[in-house]
């Protein structure tokens, strides 16, 4: 049975580090279902295949010792699809990757002496704020102990970019996009629809702020201003964090100056958001060669 209240709590009236186009798709595709509103026609071409998480480095090393995706001593961590806080064993069929699962893999790679380097394979438009900064810090800690590289295939936006920035280097394909250093929150005002349907909702509350973001009335001005201020605080923290991770390449002021915009390919490099443009298939061989030179 679909848990609509759980989905709604993760989508609406909560800060998200999510590309706005992805937020629009979520709101239009799932909003009517979880809020009980009339369906909105929406067509989405293609589909997303999300990386399996959970088993520490389980997907990239086979039992026979041969690597399914590259050299055995290079660990791959998939950061794909919608990013959520909990759910260590979320997989491809769910369309989500959890911070909990990413952390489990990152710690396993960090503690495995046979792993000489780690590749963060990123293809995500972002997700929940909750858990994102903790996850990014773990990835950054891995980068302090072992060579890491974020390979975009093809998107690293918002929370996806936060995690990618924790790598020592970011490589983006010519058609890839990254950035969206900002925070978004969605609220649905159902009051006009309720009035049209002849329905009246009475809200009983104890505590002046208890029903601040209820969907049955417009958001009061003071509540809206307070929420926008809190979102701005999160954006500043976001910018400061990626600036710390990418010291000398992207400043906090430069990150804020992007105004949550996204950059494609070489423009991302010029903006300091990425380090090089290359096809993902080229990166592994170069990374392996660099590790070999370092070991020699």
ZAVOKE-821864 format. One line per 3 residues: their letters; for each residue y, z, x of C-alpha. Coordinates in steps of 0.1 Angstrom, whole numbers. Each point is the difference from the previous one (the first is absolute). Layout:
BEGIN
a> Y Z X  ...
// end
This chain:
BEGIN
xxx> 0 0 0  34 -10 14  22 31 8
xxx> 33 -13 -13  19 33 4  -10 1 37
xxx> 11 -36 5  33 6 -18  7 32 21
xxx> -3 -21 32  21 -29 -12  30 14 -20
xxx> 27 26 7  -12 6 35  13 -13 33
xxx> -19 -29 14  3 -18 33  -9 -34 -15
xxx> 13 -35 2  21 -6 -32  -19 -32 -9
xxx> -33 20 1  16 27 -21  10 -26 -26
xxx> -35 -13 -2  -14 35 -5  26 9 -26
xxx> -6 -32 -20  -37 -2 3  -9 37 -5
xxx> 31 15 -16  -8 -12 -35  -36 13 3
xxx> 7 34 13  31 6 -22  -13 -16 -32
xxx> 26 -27 -1  -5 -36 -11  -16 -21 27
xxx> 22 -22 22  -14 -34 10  -6 -1 37
xxx> -19 -24 22  -8 8 36  -14 -28 21
xxx> -28 9 24  -13 35 8  0 27 26
xxx> -30 12 20  5 34 13  -16 15 31
xxx> -28 25 -3  9 35 13  -19 32 3
xxx> -27 -5 26  16 7 33  1 -34 17
xxx> -31 -8 -21  9 -36 -8  7 -14 34
xxx> -30 12 20  -35 -10 -11  -31 20 7
xxx> -12 -25 26  31 8 21  16 -34 -6
xxx> 35 -1 -15  5 -16 -33  37 -6 7
xxx> 5 4 37  -9 20 31  -18 32 -6
xxx> 26 21 19  28 -12 -22  2 18 -34
xxx> 14 -17 -31  17 20 -28  8 -19 -31
xxx> 33 8 -18  -1 -23 -30  10 -2 -36
xxx> 17 28 -19  2 32 20  -8 33 -17
xxx> -2 35 12  -35 12 -10  -34 -17 -2
xxx> -18 -1 34  -26 -24 -13  21 -25 -17
xxx> -12 -35 7  6 -37 -7  -8 1 -37
xxx> 27 25 -7  29 -20 14  13 30 19
xxx> -2 17 34  5 37 3  20 18 27
xxx> -29 25 0  -24 -27 10  23 -15 26
xxx> 5 35 16  -38 5 1  -5 -33 19
xxx> 30 6 23  -13 34 10  -34 -14 6
xxx> 14 -27 23  22 25 18  -30 23 7
xxx> -25 -27 10  1 -4 38  -16 -35 -3
xxx> 30 -13 -19  26 -13 25  24 -15 -25
xxx> 7 -1 -37  12 -28 -22  18 8 -33
xxx> -6 -30 -22  28 2 -26  3 -20 -32
xxx> 18 22 -25  31 0 -21  1 38 1
xxx> -8 28 -24  5 37 -5  24 22 20
xxx> -23 30 -3  -22 0 31  16 -30 16
xxx> 20 19 27  -30 22 9  -22 -30 4
xxx> 26 -18 21  3 30 23  -38 0 6
xxx> 1 -37 8  30 7 24  -20 28 16
xxx> -28 -25 7  25 -23 16  10 28 24
xxx> -36 2 13  -13 -36 -2  15 -35 -1
xxx> 6 -11 -36  12 -31 -16  9 -9 -36
xxx> -11 -34 -10  16 -12 -33  -22 -22 -22
xxx> 26 -8 -14  21 28 -16  12 34 11
xxx> 26 12 -25  14 34 -8  -28 26 5
xxx> -21 -28 16  28 -5 25  3 37 6
xxx> -37 1 11  3 -31 21  30 13 18
xxx> -22 28 14  -18 -25 22  13 -6 36
xxx> 5 -37 -10  3 -20 -32  -10 -36 -1
xxx> 9 -21 -30  -11 -36 -9  26 -26 -5
xxx> -3 2 -37  -4 37 -2  26 24 -13
xxx> 8 36 8  27 26 -7  11 13 -34
xxx> 11 33 16  9 16 -33  -12 21 -29
xxx> -3 -10 -37  -7 18 -32  -7 -15 -34
xxx> 9 15 -34  -7 -14 -35  25 7 -27
xxx> -19 -4 -33  28 13 -23  11 -34 -13
xxx> -36 -10 -7  -7 33 -18  31 -4 -21
xxx> -10 -36 -9  -34 13 -11  15 28 -20
xxx> -14 27 22  18 32 12  -13 22 28
xxx> 10 36 1  -2 16 35  -5 37 2
xxx> 7 14 34  6 32 19  21 -6 30
xxx> 30 -24 1  -17 -25 24  -35 1 -15
xxx> 3 -33 -18  23 -18 24  -20 -33 2
xxx> -16 -1 -34  -3 -36 -13  14 8 -35
xxx> 37 1 9  23 -16 26  3 19 33
xxx> 32 22 -1  26 -10 26  -3 32 20
xxx> -38 -3 2  3 -36 11  25 9 27
xxx> -22 28 12  -30 -22 2  18 -28 18
xxx> 13 26 26  -36 12 6  -12 -36 4
xxx> 27 -6 25  -11 31 20  -35 -14 1
xxx> 13 -34 12  19 17 28  -32 19 10
xxx> -19 -33 -1  26 -17 23  0 30 24
xxx> -38 0 2  -4 -37 8  29 3 25
xxx> -18 28 18  -33 -20 0  18 -32 13
xxx> 23 17 24  23 -24 19  -9 -29 -24
xxx> 12 12 -34  27 26 -5  4 21 -31
xxx> 33 -17 -7  -16 -34 3  -28 10 -23
xxx> 24 13 -26  21 -32 4  -29 -21 -12
xxx> 7 15 -35  -38 -2 -7  0 -38 6
xxx> -31 -18 13  -2 -23 30  -23 -29 7
xxx> -16 -9 33  24 -5 29  29 15 -20
xxx> -20 33 -2  -2 -1 38  37 -6 4
xxx> 7 29 -23  -21 23 21  -26 5 -28
xxx> -28 -18 20  -7 -8 36  -15 -35 0
xxx> -10 -29 -22  -37 -10 3  -29 -10 -21
xxx> -23 30 -7  -29 -19 16  20 -2 33
xxx> 8 37 2  -35 15 5  -8 -21 31
xxx> 34 9 15  -4 37 -9  -35 1 15
xxx> 13 -17 32  28 25 3  -24 29 -4
xxx> -23 -15 27  30 -3 24  10 36 -7
xx> -36 12 6  -2 -20 33
// end
